Amino acid sequence: MVVRLLHQAGVRSTHLHLASLASVGLCLSLWVRAKTVDQAQRGNAERRALFVGLWPPMIWLIGDALRERE
């Protein structure tokens, strides 16, 4: 269902693979930034980086499913 809707919207697998790689960069930048904040806010900043770190595999697999549809 999601893959069909993405295909109809004109999204290609390359777009999702690039978005997956970009989310890895975002996760790393959030993790580095978490090390620069004070101790009271560090836990929240690290949790944010870990949450974003869960995105790349999901986006990559959706891109693979979309490639099979193309």
C-alpha positions in Angstrom: 0.0 0.0 0.0 2.7 2.5 1.0 5.0 1.5 -1.8 2.2 1.8 -4.4 1.3 5.3 -3.1 4.9 6.4 -3.2 5.3 5.0 -6.8 2.1 6.8 -7.9 3.4 10.0 -6.3 6.6 9.8 -8.4 9.0 8.9 -5.7 11.8 6.6 -6.9 14.0 4.1 -5.0 17.0 6.4 -5.4 15.2 9.2 -3.6 14.6 6.9 -0.6 18.1 5.5 -0.6 19.5 9.0 -0.5 17.1 10.0 2.3 18.3 7.0 4.2 21.9 8.1 3.9 21.0 11.7 4.8 19.3 10.4 8.0 22.5 8.7 9.0 24.3 12.0 8.7 21.5 13.7 10.7 21.8 11.1 13.4 25.6 11.5 13.6 25.2 15.3 13.8 22.6 15.1 16.5 24.9 12.7 18.5 27.8 15.0 18.2 25.7 17.9 19.3 24.4 15.9 22.3 28.0 15.8 23.5 28.2 19.6 23.5 25.1 20.3 25.6 25.1 20.4 29.4 24.4 17.4 31.5 20.7 18.3 32.2 19.8 18.2 28.5 22.2 15.5 27.4 19.8 12.5 27.9 17.1 14.1 25.8 19.5 15.0 23.1 20.9 11.5 23.0 17.4 9.9 22.8 16.6 12.2 19.9 19.8 11.0 18.1 18.9 7.4 18.8 15.3 7.9 17.5 16.6 9.4 14.3 19.1 6.5 14.1 16.2 4.1 13.7 15.0 5.7 10.4 17.8 4.6 8.0 17.0 0.9 7.8 13.3 1.5 7.5 13.7 4.1 4.7 16.3 1.9 2.9 14.0 -1.2 3.0 11.0 0.9 1.6 13.4 2.0 -1.1 14.2 -1.6 -1.9 10.6 -2.5 -2.1 10.0 0.4 -4.4 12.9 -0.7 -6.6 11.2 -4.1 -7.1 8.0 -2.2 -8.1 9.9 -0.1 -10.7 
